[in-house]
Amino acid sequence: MRTDREGISDLKVRLVLAVVTVIGMIVLALTTQGTMRGAASGPTPRVTAITQVTHDGYRKTNLLADDSQLFVTETPAMNRVIAKVTLPGSNRLVMPSPFTSLQALDVSPDHSKLLVSSKSKTSGESEFWTLPVSTGAAVRVADLTGRDGSWSADGKQLVFAKGSVLYMAGGDGSKARALYTAGGSVFAPRFSPDGLRVRFTVSDTELNTTSLWEVGRDGSDAHALLGDWPLKTTACLLFSI
């Protein structure tokens, strides 16, 4: 039978172990944070000011920045349009297009056109097109279809997502090939500045998680950069209201 003294001694041991565990977790968290900060190049980005740009009340997605212009996908009614907002005056102009509904995906490196997607009237799949920023006709990007895409910094390559597959093609959509097959839906692919890697987001709707991934331009070394995060807690630096 245990004595009161033995019980008190056992309680002290448990308390000491609990304190040591908590201290260890704090040290590990601080060490990991310091390592992550050290791995990043340059100062940590921070928000210095917030300015409301538009006041039209339309729902906005796919924000693209190009010098003093913003391209945003808006839904003023049932169909989506692309609005060009010029700063600092916040002048808004809906870009003309032959499509009843479309969304902006990327700005070309030479700032002359947008990569957009619009659903086909026949197949129902989202087709890729280029839309001139100033004047001109929309041009089909080969026969590509998919959810999201972007150009490399030199415009010579195009990466795009379709379902759970990440694809690579020439800047004009030629010679498309599967690059990587993920364990969920792929979206928001972007090239690294040197064009050697592609980062993209993988969404698993069954587990309600989303994670950031990276893969080499040749399809090698695919790995997650961050662990799975609940979709409801995922944050973006660019946002709209």
C-alpha positions, 0 to 999 in steps of 0.5 A, spaced: 500 500 500 502 506 498 504 511 503 502 519 503 509 521 502 510 516 496 504 519 493 507 526 494 514 524 491 510 521 485 506 527 484 513 531 484 516 527 479 510 528 474 510 535 475 517 536 474 517 531 467 511 536 465 515 542 466 521 539 462 516 537 457 513 544 456 520 547 456 523 542 451 517 544 446 518 551 447 525 550 445 524 546 439 519 551 437 523 557 437 529 553 434 524 551 428 522 558 428 529 561 428 531 556 422 525 557 418 527 565 418 534 563 417 533 559 411 529 565 408 532 570 404 532 578 406 527 581 411 521 578 413 515 581 409 510 585 413 504 589 412 505 596 412 499 599 410 492 597 407 488 601 402 481 599 399 482 600 392 475 598 389 468 600 392 463 596 387 461 591 392 463 585 386 466 579 389 473 578 386 478 572 385 484 571 382 488 578 383 494 579 379 499 585 379 502 588 374 506 595 375 501 600 376 495 595 374 491 590 377 487 585 374 481 582 378 476 576 376 469 579 378 462 576 378 458 582 378 452 577 376 452 570 374 458 570 369 465 572 371 469 578 367 476 581 368 476 588 370 483 592 370 484 597 375 489 602 374 493 605 380 493 610 384 486 613 381 483 606 382 480 607 375 476 600 373 475 598 366 472 591 364 476 588 359 472 586 353 472 579 351 468 574 346 467 570 352 461 570 357 465 568 363 472 567 364 477 568 369 485 571 369 490 566 371 497 570 369 500 576 366 505 575 360 512 577 362 512 582 356 506 585 360 502 584 353 497 579 355 493 575 360 493 568 360 485 566 362 481 560 362 473 560 359 469 554 359 468 551 352 461 551 350 461 544 347 465 540 352 464 544 358 472 544 360 476 550 361 480 552 355 486 556 356 486 563 352 491 569 351 487 576 352 491 582 350 491 587 355 490 593 350 487 591 343 487 585 339 483 578 339 483 573 344 488 567 342 487 559 344 493 556 347 493 550 343 488 545 345 490 545 352 484 545 358 485 545 365 484 549 372 490 554 373 496 555 369 502 560 369 508 562 365 515 562 367 519 568 367 522 568 360 515 566 357 518 560 354 514 555 358 507 554 361 505 550 367 498 548 368 494 544 372 488 539 371 485 535 376 490 532 380 495 532 375 501 538 374 503 539 366 508 542 363 508 545 356 511 550 351 510 558 352 505 557 346 502 551 349 505 546 345 509 539 347 504 538 353 507 533 358 505 530 365 510 533 370 507 530 376 501 526 379 498 529 386 494 526 391 489 531 391 486 537 386 492 541 384 491 549 383 495 555 383 502 552 380 508 558 379 515 557 377 521 559 381 524 565 379 530 561 375 525 557 372 528 550 375 522 549 380 514 549 380 510 550 387 503 548 387 497 547 392 494 540 393 487 540 396 484 534 399 477 535 399 476 528 403 481 530 409 479 538 408 486 539 408 491 543 403 498 543 402 504 547 399 508 542 394 514 543 390 517 539 384 523 540 379 522 542 372 523 535 370 518 532 375 524 530 380 524 531 387 517 532 389 515 534 396 511 538 401 514 544 403 508 545 409 504 540 412 497 539 411 493 545 414 485 545 415 482 549 409 479 554 413 485 556 416 489 557 410 491 565 409 493 569 403 497 575 402 493 578 397 485 578 398 479 581 396 473 583 400 
